């Protein structure tokens, strides 16, 4: 299932990760595992935030994806199912055929 992972990093912990040079390693370790379709970074509500779109193969993968962000960055993490335009069209066709 395609999901959007939103990672809002605690400012103090992210600052420590930046000055300690561990932030890139934390991000890379997760990105290498999930092989994202897209990954973007910016600010949301005044916090460093990552937006990562990837295929979540099993719900049991959630802890191994989220824990590095929780433990190393004190992050708020959210997983939201998302669709691309082709998915929306297919869903609307199913809806229309009922």
ZALUMDO-483840 format. One record per residue (C-alpha): residue in one letter; x, z negated, y. Coordinates in steps of 0.5 Angstrom, whole numbers, padded with zeros to 4 digits, always signed. Example, Ala and Ser with C-alpha at 12.3 -4.5 7.8 and 13.67 -1.06 7.14 Angstrom:
2
a+0025-0016-0009 s+0027-0014-0002 
end
This chain:
98
x+0000+0000+0000 x+0003+0002+0007 x+0003-0004+0011 x+0006-0006+0018 x+0010-0012+0018 x+0011-0015+0025 x+0016-0020+0026 x+0016-0025+0032 x+0023-0028+0033 x+0024-0035+0035 x+0028-0034+0042 x+0033-0040+0040 x+0034-0038+0033 x+0035-0031+0035 x+0040-0033+0040 x+0044-0037+0035 x+0043-0031+0030 x+0046-0026+0036 x+0051-0030+0038 x+0053-0032+0031 x+0053-0025+0029 x+0048-0026+0023 x+0042-0022+0026 x+0044-0015+0024 x+0046-0017+0017 x+0039-0021+0016 x+0035-0015+0019 x+0039-0010+0015 x+0038-0014+0008 x+0031-0013+0009 x+0031-0006+0011 x+0035-0004+0006 x+0030-0007+0001 x+0024-0005+0004 x+0026+0002+0006 x+0022+0003+0012 x+0018+0009+0014 x+0019+0007+0021 x+0022+0001+0024 x+0022-0001+0032 x+0024-0007+0036 x+0022-0009+0043 x+0018-0015+0046 x+0011-0018+0045 x+0009-0024+0048 x+0016-0025+0051 x+0019-0026+0044 x+0024-0021+0040 x+0019-0017+0036 x+0020-0012+0030 x+0015-0007+0028 x+0016-0005+0021 x+0012+0000+0017 x+0013+0001+0009 x+0010+0001+0002 x+0009-0006+0000 x+0009-0004-0008 x+0007-0011-0010 x+0004-0017-0007 x+0009-0022-0010 x+0014-0018-0006 x+0011-0022+0000 x+0015-0028+0000 x+0022-0025-0001 x+0021-0020+0005 x+0018-0026+0009 x+0023-0031+0008 x+0029-0029+0011 x+0025-0028+0017 x+0022-0035+0017 x+0029-0039+0015 x+0034-0035+0019 x+0030-0033+0025 x+0024-0038+0025 x+0020-0032+0026 x+0012-0031+0026 x+0011-0026+0021 x+0004-0022+0019 x+0003-0016+0014 x-0003-0011+0016 x-0005-0006+0012 x-0005+0001+0016 x-0006+0008+0015 x-0003+0015+0017 x-0008+0020+0020 x-0008+0023+0013 x-0011+0017+0010 x-0016+0016+0015 x-0019+0023+0014 x-0019+0022+0006 x-0023+0015+0007 x-0028+0019+0012 x-0029+0024+0007 x-0030+0019+0001 x-0035+0015+0006 x-0039+0022+0008 x-0040+0023+0000 x-0043+0017-0001 
end
